[in-house]
Amino acid sequence: MWRRRLGALLLRSPPSSSSPAASSCQRSRHHLLPTEEPLALNRLARLFTSQAGSDGDGGHSQKPFIAFVLGGPGSGKGTQCTKIASDFGFVHLSAGDLLRHEIASGSEKGELILDIIKQGRIVPSEITVELIRKAMEMSNANKVLIDGFPRCEENRVAFERIVGTEPDIVIFFDCPEDEMVKRLLGRNQGRVDDNIETIKKRLKVFESLNIPVVDYYSSRGKVHKINATGTADEIFEAVRRIFSSLRF
């Protein structure tokens, strides 16, 4: 029941916004003055601020090897993340999954996150990053794969500030738009008229928000671009070559 409610809410666009992702990442901090923020948002921020760094046993002080995995909707990054985690021993984290799990837990944080989403607002980057930080700490892993995050420059800045580090590597699955459209339509069981316009909007949002993140990390020499056409096994051969050459 929790998952069905959250799925519906995450798919609902906030008022006067073309998509949740665009609204989250394009929102400037000065647009929401502290006195304007809803009660749930204030309470949630206080919870995360007061508990930051207090979760887990604190015994894992060495920074893990961090890999960001980026790619447009339909690029196949989720499938490839599963393969990377299995073959190379990474802990696989997804920001969307972490938000869903927090809500499903029935915790105070989860209830407040759900309230924010129900109000048509976007969960702030800082809160999503804090969930990622907590999951990394609790896993005590020395290799972490972060799937589909950061989605935009705001996410990137928040991650580096809160976690205190950059990723060691960024994998970008480069897939032509027509191929991503075809794959996404295939998932939707052929309901072309209902979905193609929405899919193309999602791809435009990805290009405008996520590509600057890829460009930034390219300038830092961290990006490995992979041709995401072909079968999942063919694509993974290119992935395997990259990860096999790394020292963790």
C-alpha positions as a Markdown table, in Angstrom:
| # | Residue | x | y | z |
|---|---|---|---|---|
| 1 | Met | 0.0 | 0.0 | 0.0 |
| 2 | Trp | 2.8 | 2.4 | 0.9 |
| 3 | Arg | 4.6 | 1.7 | -2.4 |
| 4 | Arg | 1.4 | 2.2 | -4.4 |
| 5 | Arg | 0.7 | 5.5 | -2.7 |
| 6 | Leu | 4.3 | 6.7 | -3.2 |
| 7 | Gly | 4.5 | 5.6 | -6.8 |
| 8 | Ala | 1.4 | 7.6 | -7.6 |
| 9 | Leu | 2.7 | 10.7 | -5.8 |
| 10 | Leu | 6.1 | 10.6 | -7.4 |
| 11 | Leu | 4.5 | 10.5 | -10.8 |
| 12 | Arg | 2.3 | 13.5 | -10.0 |
| 13 | Ser | 3.9 | 16.8 | -11.2 |
| 14 | Pro | 3.9 | 19.7 | -8.9 |
| 15 | Pro | 1.7 | 22.6 | -9.8 |
| 16 | Ser | 2.9 | 24.8 | -12.7 |
| 17 | Ser | 5.9 | 22.5 | -13.4 |
| 18 | Ser | 6.6 | 20.3 | -16.4 |
| 19 | Ser | 8.1 | 17.6 | -14.3 |
| 20 | Pro | 9.2 | 16.8 | -10.8 |
| 21 | Ala | 12.9 | 16.5 | -11.8 |
| 22 | Ala | 12.9 | 19.8 | -13.5 |
| 23 | Ser | 11.1 | 21.5 | -10.5 |
| 24 | Ser | 13.6 | 20.0 | -8.0 |
| 25 | Cys | 16.7 | 21.0 | -9.8 |
| 26 | Gln | 15.7 | 24.4 | -11.2 |
| 27 | Arg | 14.3 | 25.6 | -7.9 |
| 28 | Ser | 16.6 | 28.4 | -6.6 |
| 29 | Arg | 17.1 | 28.5 | -2.8 |
| 30 | His | 15.8 | 32.1 | -2.6 |
| 31 | His | 12.4 | 31.1 | -4.0 |
| 32 | Leu | 11.6 | 29.4 | -0.7 |
| 33 | Leu | 12.3 | 31.8 | 2.2 |
| 34 | Pro | 12.4 | 30.1 | 5.6 |
| 35 | Thr | 9.1 | 31.7 | 6.6 |
| 36 | Glu | 7.5 | 30.3 | 3.5 |
| 37 | Glu | 8.5 | 26.7 | 3.9 |
| 38 | Pro | 5.8 | 24.3 | 5.0 |
| 39 | Leu | 5.8 | 22.8 | 8.5 |
| 40 | Ala | 6.7 | 19.4 | 7.2 |
| 41 | Leu | 9.7 | 20.7 | 5.4 |
| 42 | Asn | 11.0 | 22.6 | 8.4 |
| 43 | Arg | 10.5 | 19.6 | 10.7 |
| 44 | Leu | 12.2 | 17.2 | 8.2 |
| 45 | Ala | 15.2 | 19.5 | 7.8 |
| 46 | Arg | 15.6 | 19.7 | 11.6 |
| 47 | Leu | 15.4 | 15.9 | 11.9 |
| 48 | Phe | 18.1 | 15.3 | 9.3 |
| 49 | Thr | 20.3 | 18.1 | 10.6 |
| 50 | Ser | 20.1 | 16.8 | 14.2 |
| 51 | Gln | 20.7 | 13.2 | 13.3 |
| 52 | Ala | 23.3 | 13.7 | 10.5 |
| 53 | Gly | 26.3 | 11.5 | 11.3 |
| 54 | Ser | 24.7 | 9.8 | 14.3 |
| 55 | Asp | 23.4 | 6.8 | 12.4 |
| 56 | Gly | 25.5 | 3.6 | 12.3 |
| 57 | Asp | 28.4 | 2.6 | 14.5 |
| 58 | Gly | 30.8 | 5.2 | 13.1 |
| 59 | Gly | 33.4 | 2.4 | 12.7 |
| 60 | His | 33.9 | 2.8 | 8.9 |
| 61 | Ser | 36.1 | 5.9 | 8.6 |
| 62 | Gln | 37.8 | 5.1 | 5.3 |
| 63 | Lys | 36.1 | 6.6 | 2.2 |
| 64 | Pro | 34.6 | 4.1 | 0.0 |
| 65 | Phe | 35.2 | 4.0 | -3.8 |
| 66 | Ile | 32.2 | 5.8 | -5.2 |
| 67 | Ala | 30.8 | 5.3 | -8.7 |
| 68 | Phe | 28.0 | 7.5 | -10.1 |
| 69 | Val | 26.0 | 5.8 | -12.9 |
| 70 | Leu | 24.2 | 8.3 | -15.2 |
| 71 | Gly | 22.1 | 7.9 | -18.3 |
| 72 | Gly | 18.8 | 9.0 | -19.7 |
| 73 | Pro | 15.5 | 7.1 | -19.1 |
| 74 | Gly | 15.6 | 4.0 | -21.2 |
| 75 | Ser | 19.4 | 4.0 | -21.4 |
| 76 | Gly | 19.6 | 0.7 | -19.5 |
| 77 | Lys | 21.6 | 2.0 | -16.6 |
| 78 | Gly | 19.5 | 0.1 | -14.0 |
| 79 | Thr | 20.2 | -3.3 | -15.7 |
| 80 | Gln | 23.9 | -2.5 | -15.9 |
| 81 | Cys | 24.0 | -1.4 | -12.3 |
| 82 | Thr | 22.7 | -4.8 | -11.2 |
| 83 | Lys | 25.4 | -6.5 | -13.3 |
| 84 | Ile | 28.2 | -4.3 | -11.9 |
| 85 | Ala | 27.1 | -4.9 | -8.3 |
| 86 | Ser | 27.0 | -8.6 | -8.9 |
| 87 | Asp | 30.3 | -9.0 | -10.8 |
| 88 | Phe | 32.4 | -6.4 | -8.9 |
| 89 | Gly | 31.0 | -6.5 | -5.4 |
| 90 | Phe | 29.5 | -3.0 | -5.2 |
| 91 | Val | 26.7 | -2.0 | -3.0 |
| 92 | His | 24.0 | -0.6 | -5.3 |
| 93 | Leu | 22.1 | 2.5 | -4.1 |
| 94 | Ser | 19.3 | 4.3 | -5.8 |
| 95 | Ala | 18.0 | 7.7 | -4.5 |
| 96 | Gly | 14.4 | 6.8 | -5.5 |
| 97 | Asp | 14.5 | 3.5 | -3.7 |
| 98 | Leu | 15.9 | 5.1 | -0.6 |
| 99 | Leu | 13.1 | 7.6 | -0.5 |
| 100 | Arg | 10.5 | 4.8 | -1.0 |
| 101 | His | 12.1 | 2.7 | 1.7 |
| 102 | Glu | 12.1 | 5.6 | 4.2 |
| 103 | Ile | 8.4 | 6.2 | 3.6 |
| 104 | Ala | 7.6 | 2.5 | 3.8 |
| 105 | Ser | 9.4 | 2.3 | 7.1 |
| 106 | Gly | 6.7 | 4.4 | 8.7 |
| 107 | Ser | 9.4 | 6.5 | 10.4 |
| 108 | Glu | 8.8 | 10.2 | 11.3 |
| 109 | Lys | 11.2 | 11.2 | 8.5 |
| 110 | Gly | 9.3 | 9.0 | 6.1 |
| 111 | Glu | 5.9 | 10.4 | 7.1 |
| 112 | Leu | 7.3 | 14.0 | 6.6 |
| 113 | Ile | 8.8 | 13.1 | 3.2 |
| 114 | Leu | 5.4 | 11.8 | 2.2 |
| 115 | Asp | 3.7 | 15.0 | 3.4 |
| 116 | Ile | 6.0 | 17.1 | 1.3 |
| 117 | Ile | 5.3 | 15.0 | -1.8 |
| 118 | Lys | 1.6 | 15.1 | -1.2 |
| 119 | Gln | 1.8 | 18.9 | -1.0 |
| 120 | Gly | 3.2 | 18.9 | -4.6 |
| 121 | Arg | 6.6 | 19.9 | -3.3 |
| 122 | Ile | 10.0 | 18.4 | -4.1 |
| 123 | Val | 12.1 | 16.7 | -1.5 |
| 124 | Pro | 15.2 | 19.0 | -1.1 |
| 125 | Ser | 18.5 | 17.7 | -2.5 |
| 126 | Glu | 20.0 | 17.9 | 1.0 |
| 127 | Ile | 17.5 | 15.4 | 2.4 |
| 128 | Thr | 18.0 | 12.9 | -0.5 |
| 129 | Val | 21.8 | 13.2 | -0.1 |
| 130 | Glu | 21.5 | 12.6 | 3.6 |
| 131 | Leu | 19.6 | 9.4 | 2.9 |
| 132 | Ile | 22.4 | 8.3 | 0.5 |
| 133 | Arg | 25.1 | 9.3 | 3.1 |
| 134 | Lys | 23.3 | 7.2 | 5.8 |
| 135 | Ala | 22.9 | 4.2 | 3.5 |
| 136 | Met | 26.6 | 4.4 | 2.6 |
| 137 | Glu | 27.6 | 4.5 | 6.3 |
| 138 | Met | 25.2 | 1.7 | 7.3 |
| 139 | Ser | 26.4 | -0.6 | 4.5 |
| 140 | Asn | 30.0 | -0.3 | 5.7 |
| 141 | Ala | 30.9 | -1.0 | 2.1 |
| 142 | Asn | 34.2 | -0.1 | 0.4 |
| 143 | Lys | 32.6 | 0.1 | -3.0 |
| 144 | Val | 29.4 | 2.0 | -3.7 |
| 145 | Leu | 27.4 | 2.4 | -6.9 |
| 146 | Ile | 25.0 | 5.3 | -6.9 |
| 147 | Asp | 22.4 | 4.9 | -9.6 |
| 148 | Gly | 20.8 | 7.8 | -11.4 |
| 149 | Phe | 22.1 | 10.5 | -9.1 |
| 150 | Pro | 23.0 | 13.4 | -9.2 |
| 151 | Arg | 20.2 | 14.4 | -11.5 |
| 152 | Cys | 21.4 | 18.0 | -11.8 |
| 153 | Glu | 24.0 | 20.5 | -10.6 |
| 154 | Glu | 22.1 | 21.3 | -7.4 |
| 155 | Asn | 22.2 | 17.6 | -6.5 |
| 156 | Arg | 25.9 | 17.4 | -7.3 |
| 157 | Val | 26.8 | 20.4 | -5.2 |
| 158 | Ala | 24.7 | 19.1 | -2.3 |
| 159 | Phe | 26.3 | 15.6 | -2.5 |
| 160 | Glu | 29.9 | 17.0 | -2.5 |
| 161 | Arg | 29.1 | 19.3 | 0.4 |
| 162 | Ile | 27.3 | 16.8 | 2.7 |
| 163 | Val | 29.3 | 13.7 | 1.9 |
| 164 | Gly | 32.5 | 15.7 | 1.6 |
| 165 | Thr | 33.9 | 14.0 | -1.5 |
| 166 | Glu | 33.6 | 13.7 | -5.3 |
| 167 | Pro | 32.9 | 10.3 | -7.0 |
| 168 | Asp | 35.9 | 8.3 | -8.0 |
| 169 | Ile | 34.4 | 7.5 | -11.4 |
| 170 | Val | 31.3 | 8.5 | -13.4 |
| 171 | Ile | 29.8 | 6.0 | -15.9 |
| 172 | Phe | 27.6 | 7.6 | -18.5 |
| 173 | Phe | 25.4 | 5.4 | -20.7 |
| 174 | Asp | 25.2 | 7.4 | -24.0 |
| 175 | Cys | 22.1 | 6.2 | -25.8 |
| 176 | Pro | 20.4 | 7.9 | -28.9 |
| 177 | Glu | 17.0 | 9.4 | -28.2 |
| 178 | Asp | 15.1 | 7.3 | -30.7 |
| 179 | Glu | 16.5 | 4.1 | -29.0 |
| 180 | Met | 15.5 | 5.3 | -25.5 |
| 181 | Val | 12.0 | 6.2 | -26.8 |
| 182 | Lys | 11.7 | 2.7 | -28.4 |
| 183 | Arg | 12.7 | 1.0 | -25.2 |
| 184 | Leu | 10.4 | 3.1 | -23.0 |
| 185 | Leu | 7.5 | 2.5 | -25.3 |
| 186 | Gly | 8.2 | -1.2 | -25.2 |
| 187 | Arg | 7.9 | -1.1 | -21.4 |
| 188 | Asn | 4.6 | 0.6 | -21.7 |
| 189 | Gln | 3.1 | -2.2 | -23.7 |
| 190 | Gly | 2.7 | -0.3 | -26.9 |
| 191 | Arg | 0.4 | 2.5 | -25.6 |
| 192 | Val | 2.1 | 4.9 | -28.0 |
| 193 | Asp | -0.5 | 7.7 | -28.2 |
| 194 | Asp | -0.6 | 8.0 | -24.4 |
| 195 | Asn | 3.1 | 8.0 | -23.7 |
| 196 | Ile | 5.3 | 9.2 | -26.5 |
| 197 | Glu | 4.8 | 12.9 | -25.6 |
| 198 | Thr | 5.5 | 12.3 | -21.9 |
| 199 | Ile | 8.6 | 10.3 | -22.8 |
| 200 | Lys | 10.0 | 13.0 | -25.0 |
| 201 | Lys | 9.5 | 15.6 | -22.3 |
| 202 | Arg | 11.4 | 13.4 | -19.8 |
| 203 | Leu | 14.3 | 13.1 | -22.3 |
| 204 | Lys | 14.4 | 16.9 | -22.7 |
| 205 | Val | 14.5 | 17.3 | -18.9 |
| 206 | Phe | 17.3 | 14.8 | -18.7 |
| 207 | Glu | 19.3 | 16.6 | -21.4 |
| 208 | Ser | 18.9 | 20.1 | -19.9 |
| 209 | Leu | 19.6 | 19.0 | -16.3 |
| 210 | Asn | 21.8 | 15.9 | -16.3 |
| 211 | Ile | 24.1 | 16.7 | -19.2 |
| 212 | Pro | 25.7 | 19.6 | -17.3 |
| 213 | Val | 26.6 | 17.2 | -14.5 |
| 214 | Val | 28.2 | 14.9 | -17.1 |
| 215 | Asp | 30.1 | 17.8 | -18.6 |
| 216 | Tyr | 31.3 | 19.0 | -15.2 |
| 217 | Tyr | 32.8 | 15.6 | -14.3 |
| 218 | Ser | 34.2 | 15.2 | -17.8 |
| 219 | Ser | 36.2 | 18.4 | -17.1 |
| 220 | Arg | 37.5 | 16.6 | -14.0 |
| 221 | Gly | 38.6 | 13.6 | -16.0 |
| 222 | Lys | 36.2 | 11.2 | -14.2 |
| 223 | Val | 33.7 | 10.3 | -17.0 |
| 224 | His | 33.7 | 7.0 | -18.9 |
| 225 | Lys | 31.2 | 7.2 | -21.7 |
| 226 | Ile | 29.7 | 3.9 | -22.9 |
| 227 | Asn | 27.7 | 3.3 | -26.1 |
| 228 | Ala | 24.4 | 2.1 | -24.7 |
| 229 | Thr | 23.1 | 0.5 | -27.9 |
| 230 | Gly | 23.1 | -3.2 | -28.4 |
| 231 | Thr | 22.1 | -6.0 | -26.1 |
| 232 | Ala | 22.5 | -5.8 | -22.3 |
| 233 | Asp | 25.4 | -8.3 | -22.5 |
| 234 | Glu | 27.2 | -6.5 | -25.3 |
| 235 | Ile | 27.0 | -3.2 | -23.4 |
| 236 | Phe | 28.2 | -4.9 | -20.2 |
| 237 | Glu | 31.3 | -6.1 | -22.0 |
| 238 | Ala | 32.3 | -2.4 | -22.3 |
| 239 | Val | 31.4 | -1.8 | -18.7 |
| 240 | Arg | 33.5 | -4.9 | -17.6 |
| 241 | Arg | 36.6 | -3.6 | -19.4 |
| 242 | Ile | 36.4 | -0.3 | -17.5 |
| 243 | Phe | 35.8 | -1.8 | -14.0 |
| 244 | Ser | 38.4 | -4.5 | -14.6 |
| 245 | Ser | 41.0 | -1.9 | -15.1 |
| 246 | Leu | 40.3 | 0.0 | -11.9 |
| 247 | Arg | 42.0 | -0.3 | -8.5 |
| 248 | Phe | 39.5 | -0.3 | -5.7 |
